[in-house]
Amino acid sequence: MWYNVNFQNISVWEILSVLFFITSISTAVIIILEKRSPFKTAAWLLVLVLIPIVGLFFYLFFGQEFRKQKMFSRRGLKGTGRYKKIQSRQLKALNDYDFHLPEPIENFRRIITLLLNNSNALMSTGNKVKILNNGEKTMNAIFKAMEGAKHHIHLEYYVICHDKTGCRLKEILIRKRKEGVKVRVIFDDVGSWALDKKYIKDLKEAGVEIMPFMEVRFPRLTARVNYRNHRKIVIVDGKTGFMGGVNIADRYIYGLKKQGNWRDTHIRIEGDAVASLQAVFAADWYFLTKENLTGVGYFNVQSSNSGVPMQISASGPDSDWDSIAQAFFAAIAIAKHEIFITTPYLMPTQQILTALKTAAISGVDVRIIIPENSDSKIPKWCSFSYVGELLEAGVRIFFYQSGFIHSKLIIVDDIFSTVGSANLDFRSLETNFEVNAFIYDQQFTRQLKSYFNVDMRNSREVILSEWKQRHWINKTRESLAYLVSPLF
């Protein structure tokens, strides 16, 4: 009988093995019950089986997902009522066809409705939008706008580095605060892990309000490291806004030693859409501080002025829907003629992957630019693992050659485009806090397309027959990367 077992003969390793087995089985059951996408569930289970000890700890530290509404409650956030009323009026007008859209963008009515429903993304027309086509132009434009600030400066970044660019930022923020300008800064605690305490202390002592987004410290590491704020937002006086792919770091201006020049895309916004960008920052600021940012000083009254029609959509663990991913999918599905995409990491969800292949097979000209020389090896192999099946469907893939391309954009039919912080990968589309501008304007989209064409000329097209002949080592590591790509 079991009670006659001599426990003195059982080694510590045997006890630990039993405990580990029980823990692994329990973890596998939890993963299944979480009802994530089948692809992501299978990936985590495979990790537990193939690398049991490392895989278990990897899941405990990076893979847990608790109920979103418990961790990211916005209860108590004020100032959104007026925007919800506008959203309701816009939805009703769209549904009743009282919302008159110019003929070229009528085909995208469904995306406008989708973003109003899934992220309260107001449609505004009174906007001027300028493309900032590299890091140097972006930072110069941002610093110039900050220099002219009179009321407030709001920044929200994934990466802030204490280098030349970061020091220039700090100097401006401290000086503007001494002039009486209110300055608030949010930085992601993981993305800005290397940001030293002195940098933060100097800002705080000058009166700058600076907050880390979801600090990652033991024993609170689990579940929090997984939800990262990947947004890049600057708002000056509620009138001028910046968003896109450029962080506060020298590499965005001077490039990297191994990868070369850094190619990125940012946009400068003036007009009604800045209020929507401000609402994203205000929600994140409330989450961290419980301080409500309201009033005309922060939010200008919405107008019906003519200009560039656009919506600002945020997505993340605090949203009921994967709003940006849904909009990407809808745009790809709606396309009639062409879909041009630039992304530094190509790890699409199964839904978007199927949509891309379906579009290409049905005759739509689908082109994707990704870096050949990436800043991270595993995401590079993960990205390459999707190339073959996309090529087989008729998607044209281009490997960027003039350094590392970090731009994140989608162009559809010369009319619709989106620029923002979201990559075409699982983490951006399902886990991170992201923000994108969805723009319905021929002139803007054609200008963005002209920059895409330049990037395409600085790339080499991947040919399917050549791709199939690549070394077996590359095929092997890409196949292994494909299995775990939902985790990155």
LINLIN-V569443 format. One record per pair of residues at least 12 apart in sequence whose C-alpha atoms are under 10 Angstrom apart, sorted by the first residue. I is the first residue (numbers start at 1). J is the second residue. Records with the same first field share a line. If there is no record, write none. Layout:
I->J, J
This chain:
20->52, 53, 56
21->52, 53
23->56
24->45, 48, 49, 52, 53, 55, 56
25->45, 48
27->44, 45, 48, 56, 59, 60, 64
28->41, 44, 45, 46, 48, 49, 56
29->45
30->64
31->44, 45, 59, 63, 64, 65
32->44, 45
34->64, 65, 66, 67
36->65
37->349, 350, 486
38->350
39->349, 350, 483, 484, 485, 486, 487
40->349, 426, 483, 484, 485, 486, 487
41->486, 487
42->483, 484, 486
43->482, 483, 484, 485, 486, 487
44->56, 58, 59, 63, 483, 484, 486, 487
45->59
46->483, 484
47->59, 483, 484, 487
57->222
58->222
59->222, 223, 487
60->221, 222, 223
61->220, 221, 222, 223, 224, 225, 226
62->221, 222, 223, 224, 225, 226, 227, 487
63->222, 223, 224, 225, 226, 227, 487
64->222, 223, 224, 225, 226, 227
65->222, 223, 224, 226, 227, 317, 431
66->223, 224, 317
67->317, 318
68->316, 317, 318, 319, 320
69->317, 318, 319, 320
70->318
71->223, 224, 287, 317, 318
72->284, 287, 288, 316, 317, 318, 319
73->287, 317, 318, 319
74->283, 284, 286, 287, 290, 318
75->286, 287, 290
76->286, 287, 290, 291, 292
77->282, 283, 284, 285, 286, 287, 290, 291, 292, 293, 294
78->282, 283, 286, 291, 292, 293, 294
79->279, 282, 283, 292, 293, 294, 295, 299
80->120, 279, 282, 283, 294
83->120, 121, 122, 275, 276, 279, 302
84->116, 120, 121, 122
86->116, 120, 122, 123, 302
87->113, 116, 117, 119, 120, 121, 122, 123
88->116, 117, 120, 122
90->112, 113, 116, 122, 123
91->112, 113, 114, 116, 117, 120, 122, 123
92->113
94->109, 110, 112, 113
95->109, 110, 113
97->109
101->309, 440
102->309, 440, 441
104->413, 414, 415, 416, 440, 441, 442
105->309, 415, 416, 439, 440, 441, 442
106->440
107->331, 334, 335, 336, 415, 416
108->330, 331, 334, 335, 415, 416, 440
110->327, 330, 331, 334
111->311, 326, 327, 328, 329, 330, 331, 334, 438
112->310, 311, 327, 438, 439, 440
114->323, 326, 327, 330
115->311, 312, 313, 314, 323, 324, 326, 327, 438
116->311, 312, 313, 323
117->321, 323
118->313, 314, 315, 319, 320, 321, 322, 323, 324, 326, 327
119->312, 313, 314, 315, 319, 320, 321, 322, 323, 324
120->276, 311, 312, 313, 314, 323
121->273, 276, 277, 310, 311, 312, 313, 314, 323, 437, 438
122->272, 273, 275, 276, 302, 310, 311, 312, 313
123->272, 273, 276, 309, 310, 311, 312, 438, 439, 440
124->271, 272, 273, 274, 275, 276, 302, 303, 304, 305, 306, 307, 308, 309, 310, 311, 312, 439
125->271, 272, 273, 302, 303, 304, 305, 306, 307, 308, 309, 310, 311, 439, 440
126->270, 271, 272, 273, 302, 303, 304, 305, 306, 307, 308, 309, 310
127->269, 270, 271, 272, 273, 274, 303, 304, 305, 306, 307, 308, 309, 310
128->240, 268, 269, 270, 271, 272, 273, 306, 307, 308, 309, 444
129->241, 242, 267, 268, 269, 270, 271, 273, 307, 308, 309, 310, 439, 444
130->242, 266, 267, 268, 269, 270, 444, 447, 448
131->244, 265, 266, 267, 268, 269, 419, 444, 447, 448, 451
132->242, 243, 244, 246, 264, 265, 266, 267, 268
133->263, 264, 265, 266, 267, 407, 448, 451
134->245, 246, 252, 253, 261, 262, 263, 264, 265, 266, 406, 407
135->245, 246, 247, 248, 249, 250, 251, 252, 253, 254, 255, 262, 263, 264, 265, 266
136->165, 246, 250, 252, 253, 254, 264
137->253, 265, 266
138->242, 243, 244, 245, 246, 247, 252, 253, 264, 265, 266, 267, 268
139->165, 168, 169, 246, 247, 248, 249, 252, 253, 266
141->242, 267, 268
142->169, 234, 235, 236, 240, 241, 242, 268
143->168, 169, 172, 173
144->172
145->234, 235, 236, 237, 240, 241, 242, 268
146->169, 172, 173, 176, 181, 234, 235, 236, 237, 240
147->172, 173, 175, 176, 236
148->176, 236, 237
149->176, 177, 179, 180, 181, 182, 183, 235, 236, 237, 238, 239, 240
150->176, 179, 180, 181, 182, 236, 237
151->176, 177, 179, 180, 181, 182, 183, 236, 237, 238, 297, 298
152->176, 177, 180, 181, 182, 183, 184, 235, 236, 237, 238, 297, 298
153->173, 176, 177, 181, 182, 183, 184, 185, 208, 234, 235, 236, 237, 238, 240, 241
154->182, 183, 184, 185, 186, 209, 210, 233, 234, 235, 236, 237, 238, 241, 278, 281, 282, 285
155->183, 184, 185, 186, 187, 210, 231, 232, 233, 234, 235, 236, 241, 242, 281
156->184, 185, 186, 187, 188, 210, 211, 212, 213, 229, 230, 231, 232, 233, 234, 235, 243, 247, 280, 281, 284, 285
157->185, 186, 187, 188, 189, 191, 192, 212, 213, 229, 230, 231, 232, 233, 234, 243, 245, 246, 247, 248
158->186, 187, 188, 189, 190, 191, 192, 193, 212, 213, 228, 229, 230, 231, 232, 233, 245, 246, 247, 248, 421, 433, 434
159->187, 188, 189, 190, 191, 192, 193, 194, 195, 229, 230, 231, 232, 246, 247, 248, 249
160->186, 187, 188, 189, 191, 192, 193, 194, 195, 247, 248, 249, 250
161->191, 192, 193, 194, 195, 196, 199, 247, 248, 249, 250, 251
162->192, 194, 195, 196, 198, 199, 200, 248, 249, 250
163->195, 248, 249, 250, 251
164->248, 249, 250
165->247, 248, 249, 250, 251, 252, 253
166->195, 199, 247, 248, 249, 250
167->199, 248, 249
168->248
169->248
170->199, 200, 202, 203, 208
171->202, 203
173->185, 203, 206, 207, 208
174->202, 203, 204, 205, 206, 207, 208
175->206
176->206, 208
177->203, 206, 207, 208, 209
178->206, 207, 208
180->207
181->207, 208, 237
182->207, 208, 209, 237
183->203, 207, 208, 209, 210, 236
184->207, 208, 209, 210, 211, 281, 285
185->203, 208, 209, 210, 211, 212, 213, 233, 234, 281, 285
186->209, 210, 211, 212, 213, 229, 231, 232, 233, 281, 284, 285, 288
187->210, 211, 212, 213, 214, 215, 229, 230, 231, 232
188->211, 212, 213, 214, 215, 216, 227, 228, 229, 230, 231
189->211, 212, 213, 214, 215, 216, 217, 225, 228, 229
190->212, 213, 214, 215, 216, 224, 225, 226, 227, 228, 229
191->213, 228, 229, 230, 247
192->212, 213, 248
193->212, 215, 216
200->212
211->285, 288, 289
212->229, 288
213->227, 228, 229, 284, 285, 287, 288
214->227, 228, 229, 287, 288
226->427, 431, 432
227->316, 317, 427, 430, 431, 432, 433
228->316, 317, 427, 428, 431, 432, 433, 434
229->284, 316, 421, 428, 431, 432, 433, 434, 435
230->245, 247, 316, 421, 422, 423, 427, 428, 431, 432, 433, 434, 435
231->243, 244, 245, 246, 247, 280, 281, 314, 315, 420, 421, 422, 432, 433, 434, 435, 436
232->244, 245, 246, 247, 248, 266, 420, 421, 434, 435, 436
233->245, 246, 247, 277, 278, 280, 281, 420, 421, 435
234->268, 274, 277, 278, 281
235->268, 269, 274, 275, 277, 278, 281, 298
236->274, 278, 298
237->274, 278, 297, 298, 299, 300
238->270, 271, 272, 273, 274, 275, 276, 277, 278, 296, 297, 298, 299, 300
239->269, 270, 271, 272, 273, 274, 275, 278, 297, 298, 299, 300
240->268, 269, 270, 271, 272, 273, 274, 275, 277, 278
241->267, 268, 269, 270, 271, 273, 274, 275, 276, 277, 278
242->266, 267, 268, 269, 270, 274, 277, 420
243->265, 266, 267, 268, 269, 277, 419, 420, 421, 435, 436, 437
244->264, 265, 266, 267, 268, 407, 408, 409, 418, 419, 420, 421, 422, 435, 436, 437
245->263, 264, 265, 266, 267, 406, 407, 408, 409, 419, 420, 421, 422, 423, 436
246->262, 263, 264, 265, 266, 267, 406, 407, 420, 421
247->264, 266, 421
250->262
252->264, 404, 406
255->403, 404
256->375, 403, 404
257->403
258->373, 374, 375, 403, 404
259->371, 372, 373, 374, 375, 401, 402, 403, 404, 405
260->373, 401, 402, 403, 404, 405
261->401, 402, 403, 404, 405
262->402, 403, 404, 405, 406, 407
263->344, 371, 400, 402, 403, 404, 405, 406, 407, 455
264->342, 343, 344, 404, 405, 406, 407, 408
265->405, 406, 407, 408, 409, 419, 420, 421, 448, 451
266->407, 408, 409, 419, 420, 421
267->419, 420, 437
269->308, 437
270->308
271->300, 302, 303, 305, 307, 308
272->299, 300, 301, 302, 303, 304, 305, 307, 309, 310, 311
273->300, 302, 308, 309, 310, 311, 312, 437
274->298, 299, 300, 302, 312
275->298, 299, 300, 301, 302, 312
276->299, 302, 311, 312, 313, 314, 437
277->299, 311, 312, 313, 314, 435, 436, 437
278->293, 298, 299, 300, 312
279->293, 294, 298, 299, 312, 314
280->312, 313, 314, 315, 434, 435
281->293, 314
282->294, 298
284->318, 433
307->441
308->439, 440, 441, 442, 443, 444
309->438, 439, 440, 441
310->416, 417, 418, 437, 438, 439, 440, 441
311->418, 436, 437, 438, 439, 440
312->324, 418, 419, 420, 435, 436, 437, 438, 439
313->327, 420, 434, 435, 436, 437, 438
314->420, 421, 422, 433, 434, 435, 436, 437
315->422, 428, 429, 430, 431, 432, 433, 434, 435, 436
316->427, 428, 429, 430, 431, 432, 433, 434, 435
317->430, 431, 432, 433, 434
318->431, 432, 433
319->433
321->430
322->428, 429, 430, 431
323->429, 430, 434, 435
324->418, 422, 428, 429, 430, 434, 435, 436, 437, 438
325->348, 349, 351, 352, 422, 423, 424, 425, 426, 428, 429, 430
326->351, 352, 429
327->418, 438
328->352, 355, 410, 418, 424, 429, 438
329->349, 351, 352, 353, 354, 355, 356
330->352, 355
331->355, 410, 411, 412, 413, 416, 417, 418
332->352, 355, 356, 357, 358, 359, 364, 366, 410, 411, 412
333->352, 354, 355, 356, 358, 359
334->355, 359, 412, 413
335->359, 364, 365, 366, 411, 412, 413, 416
336->359, 362, 363, 364, 365, 412, 413
337->359, 360, 363, 364, 365, 366, 412, 413, 414
338->359, 360, 363, 364, 365, 366, 367, 411, 412, 413, 414
339->356, 359, 360, 364, 365, 366, 367, 368, 395, 410, 411, 412, 413, 414, 416, 417
340->365, 366, 367, 368, 369, 396, 409, 410, 411, 412, 413, 414, 417, 449, 452, 453
341->366, 367, 368, 369, 370, 397, 407, 408, 409, 410, 411, 412, 417, 418, 424, 449, 452
342->367, 368, 369, 370, 371, 398, 400, 405, 406, 407, 408, 409, 410, 411, 419, 423, 424, 452, 455, 456
343->368, 369, 370, 371, 383, 405, 406, 407, 408, 409, 410, 422, 423, 424, 425
344->369, 370, 371, 372, 373, 374, 375, 379, 380, 383, 400, 404, 405, 406, 407, 408, 423, 424, 425
345->369, 370, 371, 374, 376, 379, 380, 381, 382, 383, 384, 405, 406, 407, 408, 423, 424, 425, 426, 428, 488
346->368, 369, 370, 371, 379, 380, 381, 382, 383, 384, 385, 386, 387, 423, 424, 425, 426, 485
347->379, 380, 382, 383, 384, 385, 386, 387, 423, 424, 425, 426, 427, 428, 429, 482, 485, 486, 488
348->383, 386, 423, 424, 425, 426, 427, 428, 429, 485, 486
349->424, 425, 426, 427, 429, 430, 485, 486
350->426, 486
352->424, 425
353->386, 389, 390, 424
354->390, 393
356->390, 393, 394, 395
357->389, 390, 391, 392, 393, 394, 395
358->390, 393, 394, 395
359->393, 394, 395
360->390, 391, 392, 393, 394, 395, 396
361->392, 393, 394, 395
362->393, 394
363->394, 395
364->394, 395, 413
365->394, 395, 396, 412, 413
366->390, 393, 394, 395, 396, 397, 411, 412
367->394, 395, 396, 397, 398, 410, 411, 456, 461
368->387, 390, 395, 396, 397, 398, 399, 410, 452, 456, 461
369->396, 397, 398, 399, 400, 405, 407, 408, 452, 455, 456, 459, 460, 461
370->383, 384, 397, 398, 399, 400, 401, 404, 405, 406, 407, 408, 456, 459
371->383, 384, 398, 399, 400, 401, 402, 403, 404, 405, 406, 407, 459
372->384, 398, 399, 400, 401, 402, 403, 404, 405, 459, 460
373->399, 400, 401, 402, 403, 404, 405
374->400, 403, 404, 405, 406
375->404, 405, 406
378->477, 478, 481, 482, 484, 485, 488
379->425, 478, 481, 482, 485, 488
380->478, 481
381->474, 475, 476, 477, 478, 479, 480, 481, 482, 485
382->425, 477, 478, 479, 480, 481, 482, 483, 484, 485, 486, 488
383->424, 425, 478, 481, 482, 485
384->474, 475, 477, 478, 479, 481, 482
385->474, 475, 476, 477, 478, 479, 480, 481, 482, 483, 485
386->478, 479, 481, 482, 485
387->462, 464, 467, 478
388->462, 463, 464, 465, 467, 468
389->464
390->464
391->462, 463, 464, 465, 467
392->463, 464, 465
394->464
396->461, 462, 463, 464
397->456, 459, 460, 461, 462, 463, 464
398->455, 456, 457, 458, 459, 460, 461, 462, 463
399->455, 456, 458, 459, 460, 461, 462
400->455, 456, 457, 458, 459, 460, 461
401->455, 456, 457, 458, 459, 460
402->455, 457, 458, 459
403->458, 459
405->455
406->421, 423
407->419, 420, 421, 422, 423, 452
408->420, 421, 422, 423, 424, 436
409->421, 422, 423, 424, 436, 437, 438, 448, 449, 452
410->424, 438, 445, 448, 449, 452
411->439, 445, 446, 448, 449, 452
412->440, 445, 449
413->442, 445, 446
414->440, 441, 442, 443, 444, 445, 446, 447, 448, 449
415->439, 440, 441, 442, 443, 444, 445, 446
416->438, 439, 440, 441, 442, 444, 445, 446
417->437, 438, 439, 440, 441, 442, 444, 445, 446, 448, 449
418->436, 437, 438, 439, 440, 445, 448
419->435, 436, 437, 438, 439, 448
420->434, 435, 436, 437, 438
421->433, 434, 435, 436, 437
422->434, 435, 436
425->485, 486, 487, 488
426->485, 486, 487, 488
427->485, 486, 487, 488
428->488
430->486
